Amino acid sequence: MSDVLPGPEPFLSQTAPSALDDLRTRLRATRWPDAPEDAGWALGTDLGYLRDLVAYWADGFDWLAQEAALARLPRFRVPVGGLGIHFVHARAVAPAGPVLPLVLTHGWPDSFWRYSKVIPLLTDPAAHGGDPADAFDVVVPDVPGFGYSQRPTGAPLDSIAVAGLWAELMSVLGYERFGAAGGDIGSHVSRYLALDHPDRVVAVHRTDAGIPLFTGDPEELTPEEREWLAEVAGWGAAEGAYAAMHRTKPQTAAFGLTDSPAGLAAWIVEKLRSWSDCEGDIERSFTRDEILTNITIYWLTETIGSSMRMYRANAAIPPPPSWRAGSTCRPGSPSSRAMSSGRRGPGCDAWRTPPMRRSRNAGTSRRSRSPSRTRRNCARSSGPTAERTPSTESRASPVRR
């Protein structure tokens, strides 16, 4: 028997006409709830906005055009860890020197689509006014249970397990050393990649680092820290109900969201509006076609339930025994040293802007681009102080991914 593992195969998604007919029939048959006058977005998704969006989804949105655009990306599927993993693998265009591979990991409510705008900026910077020396090879996988990757049939995978799959995926692609970046769930996957594979990950960029859980005496904190934790608690009380549902009873929500496209849209759109710098107008940040492309991927792949279950898996990640009482962040650990560009450029991995998004600016220096160079640890992700310490985003935080 051959020991040669199967390699990546080109992947093309082609939606059956019957699936689109069913979607449109369901959209047109939506039974709408009532809403108090002038409720707007105060109680959740705005009824008037969703009615307009659903009408456009049923009779104006061209999914086949969006699917064709996504098909222009170099997409593949390969068995990794017993699961079929779908991913984009775009190579640097006319590189001027050594090329650093990057693996970019999305979060919720996302898929590989999240990075579709940023891929050409990273692989071909010269075409966008940048330096050819800044080109990367880019790998963008769908997390299992999201997008076009296979759903786990048993227990959902947590961020640690997904990090292990990504390490194997990069080996399959021939990349011994690489950089990792992500936000939301992808932030934690990237962090565990660095913690578990410090000899391979040359740099980490995370757009968020989670919320420190402090159970000690508040008098030990500075006034700024106390103010920050109060803001975080307020944000969680106002915005965190969805995450509590995902962590505790995801299957209950999955029945309705898998059956009703309008319900699915309401669940996702409200978060996109809350987490983006749109000043209350979601279409300042995303076009309707962008919003509906993301939601339609969830609908056609039937992955809303499996995507939510990952919250429950991450909530079960135990703290290490050496955790200092009262805090989830050890000084110097990746959770306490997030890196963010602080910008909202095209394709950036940041839809949400809660109070915890106060982090340092950092990037991958050109010196670290060569995969053969000595590792430059941008996230301080190895060493005696970098334990596998989950922040409350992977435990009981209202914004745990």
N, C-alpha and C positions, 0 to 999 in steps of 0.2 A: 504493500500500500504506500502511495506517495505521501511524503510529509510536507509537500508544498501546499501552503495555504492559498485559498482563492484570493485573487487580487481584485481591485476595484473594477466595477463594471459601469459603463455610462448609464446614467439614469435620466429618464424623460417621463414627466407626469402628463398624462392625457386624460382629461375629464370626460366621462361618458355623457352624451347629451341627456340621457335619462336622469343623471344625477342633478344636472342644472334644471331640468324640468321640475323635478321634485322640490328643489330648493325654491324655485319661483312660486310654485303652488303653495308651499308652506308660508312663504312671506306674504302672499296676497290674502291668505286665510288667517292671518294673525288676529287673535282675540286680544284687544288692547285693554289694559287696566284703566281705571279712572285715576285722576290726580287732582289735588286741591288747586284752585285757581292761583295762578302766579307762583306755583311751587318751583318752577325752573329746575335747577340742578340741586336744590337744597336737600331734597329727600333721596337723591340718587339720579339716575339717568332722566333727563328731561323728556317728557312724553312727546312734545311737539317736534323736538330735534330728531328723536328716534323714528317717529312716523315718516318724516321726510327722508331720512337715511334708508329706511326699509323700502320706501317707494322707489328710490333710486336703485337700490340693490336689486329689486325685482324687475325693473323695466328700463334701467339706464346703464347700469354697470356692466362693462364688458370683461368678464372673467377670462375668456379665451385670449384676449389681447394681453392681459396681465400674465397669464400662464405662458404665452409665447415669449414675452419679455424675460421671464425667469428662466426659460429654456435656453436662452443665449448664454447663461452662466455655465461654466464647466462643472456639471453636477455628476456625482457618482454614488454608488452604493456598494458596501463591502461588509462581509460578516466580521464582527468584532465582539468578542466575549459572548458568542451565541446569539447576537442580535444583528439584524441588518441595519447598518448605520448609513444614513444619507448625508452627503456633505458636498460642499463646493470646494474645488481645489483649483485655484487660479494662480498661475505662476507669474513672477515678475517679468515685465516687458522690457526687453533690451537693458538688462542690468549693467551697471557700470563697474561692478565689483562683486565681492561676496554677498550673497543674499541670505538674510535671516528669515526662516519660516516663522509664521505666526499662526496660532490656532485661536480663533475668536469664538467665544461661547455666549449664547443668548440667554435670556431669562424668560419670565412669564409676564404678559401674554405674548409670546414671541415664537420665532422659528428662525431658520437660516435667513429668512427674508429680512430680518432686522438689519443685516449688514449689507444688503444688496447695493446700497448707494456708496458705501465706503470702500467696497472691494476694488473698484477701478482707481480710486484715489491712492490706495496702498500699493497696488501692483504696477501702476503706470503713472507715477507722480509727474513725470515730464509732460504728459498730455494735459495736465491741469495746472501748469505753471510752477511745478516743483522741481526738485533736483533728482535726476535719474538714480543717483547714488542712494536715494531713500526708498527704493523699491523693495518690496517684500514678496515672498511666496505666501499666499493666504489660504488657510484651511478653515472652513466654516461648517461644522457639523450641526445637524439637528440632534438635540438631546433625546435619548430614547423616550418615547411617549409624546414627543412633540413633532410636528411637521411630518416629514416623510420617513423618519426613522421608525423602526419597529417598536411596538409597545411591549414592555415586559408583561408576560402572562402571569407571573407570580407577584411577589412583593415589589413595590416600586423601588427604583434605585435612588440612592442619595447622592449628594455632590461628590463624596469621596469615591464612590463606585464609578461615577461618570468620569472623574479625573483619571482613574485607572484605564477606562476604555479609551480616553483620548491619548494617553501615553502609548497604548497599543496601536491606535490608529496612526499616530505619527511614525511609529516604527514600520508599519505596513507601507507607508508612503516614502520610506527611506530617510526620514529626518531623525537624526540622533539627538540634535540639540535644537531648541526652538524657543520662541517667546510665546507668552500666553496673555490674553486679555479678555475681559468680559465685564458684564454688569449684572446686578440682580443675582439670580441663581448662577449665572456665568461668572460672577465675581468670586463666588466660593469654589466653583469648579477650578478656576484658574489658581486660586490660592492653594488648594489641596494638590494640584499638579506640582506646584513648586515645593510644597512640603514633602511630598512622597517621592519626588523625582528631582532632587536638587542638583544632581549631576547632569541633568538634561535641560532644565528650564533656565535660560540665560537671563530672562527678565519677565516681570509681571506688571501689567497695568490693570488696575481695578477702578471702576467708576464709582463704587460704593463699598463700604467695609462693614456695614451692619451697625447695630446699636449695642454699645457696652451695657451689660446688665450689672447695675450697682446695687448691692443689698447691704452695704455698710452704713456707717454714720455719715450723713450728708455734710456734717461739719468738717469732714476730712477733705471735702472738695472745695475748689475755688468757686467764687461767685459765678464766673463764666461757665464752669462745668455744671453747676446746679441749674443755671438758666437753660443751658442746652438740654439737660435731661428733662426739664419741665416742658420744653418745647416738643421734645420727642414724645413724651407721654401724651401731650395734647394732640399731636398729629396721629398717634396710634388710636386714640379714642375716637377721633373724627373719621379716620380713613382705614382703620385696620380690620373692619368686620369681615371683609372678603378673605383675608389671610386666616382668620380664626376658623372660618368655614372650611377652607382648603386643608388646614392642619387636622381638623377634628372629624368632619363629616363630608369629605369631598364627594363621596358617592351619591349622597342625597342631592346635592346640587347638580351632579352630572346627569341625572335623569332629565330634568327640565332643559338644561343647556344643550344636551345632545339632541333633543327632540324639537326644540324651537329655535330657528335661526334668529328670530327677533329677540328672544331671551338671551341667546349667546351674544348678540351684538350689544345688548344693554349691559351685560356683565363686563364686557371688555371696554366698550367705549367710555363708560364712566371713569374707569381707571386711566385710560389714555388722557382724558381731559384733566383729571386731577394731577397727573404726574408730569405733565408737559408745561413748558413756559408759554402758555397760550393766552394768559390773562382772561380766562373764561371762555374763549372762543377756540374750540378744538381745531377748527380748520385754519387757524393761523399757524399751527404746527404741522398738520397733516392734511393732505387733500382727501376728498372722499374716496377716491380710488385707492389711495394708500391704506386708509382705514379698512376698507372692504377687502382689499387683497389679503391683509393680515387675518381678518375674521374668516374669510372664505377658505383659507388654508385650514384653519381649525375645523370649519364645518365639513369640508370634503374629506379630511383625513380622520374625522371623528376622534380627535385627540384632546378635547377639552377635559374629559374626565381623567385621563392618564396624566395630563400635564399638572392638574391640581393635586394629584396623589403624591407628587414629588415633595410637596410641602410637608406632608405627613412623614415621609421618609427622612427628610432633613431635620424635622423636629425631634426625631429619635436618636440623633447623633449625640452620644454622651460626652460630657466634659471630661478632660483628663484628670487624674487624681491629684496632680500638682497645681491645679487651678488655685489662684489666690482668692480667698473668700471675698465676695463682694464685687468682683469684677470679672468680665469675660476677656478683657484685653490685657495681655502681658506687655510691658514696654518692649517695643521693637518688633512685636509680632505683626504679621500682615493685617490682622484686624485693627491694629492701632496705627497703621501707617498706610492708609489708602492713598492712591494716586488718582487724580482726576484732571482732565484738561480744563474743566470748568466751563466748557463751551457747548453750544448746541448746534454744531455744524451738521451738514447732511450726513446721514447714516450714523451719527454718533449713538452710542449705546446708553442713552439716558433719557427715558421718558418721564421719570418721576423726579420731583424736586422737593422732597421733605427736608426738615431741618438738618438731618444728619449729613446732608451732602455738603460738608465743609471739610474739604480735604486738600492735600497738597498738589501742586502742579508738578508733573514729572513726565518724562518721555523716555523712549529708547534711544540712547546715544548712538551715534554712528560707530563708535568704537566697539559696541557690542553686537554689531550686525553680523559679523562673521561667526557661523556656528562653531568654528574651531577655536575661537578665542576662549581665554579663561572666563569663567562665568562671572557676570556682573549682576549682582542680586539687587535689583531695583526695589523689591518689596521686602527685603530682609527676611526672606522666607525659609532660611535654613539656619542651623546653629542652635545653641542650647536654649535660647529664649523663644524660638519660633516653634511652639508646640502646636499640635493639631487641636487648636482651641476654637470651637465654634462660637461665633457671636450669637446674639439672640436672634439674628436672622435665620439661623438654622436650629433654633430651639423654640422659644415661646414669644418672640417679638411680633408685634402687629404687622411688621413688614418683612417677616422672615420669608426667604425665597427657597 
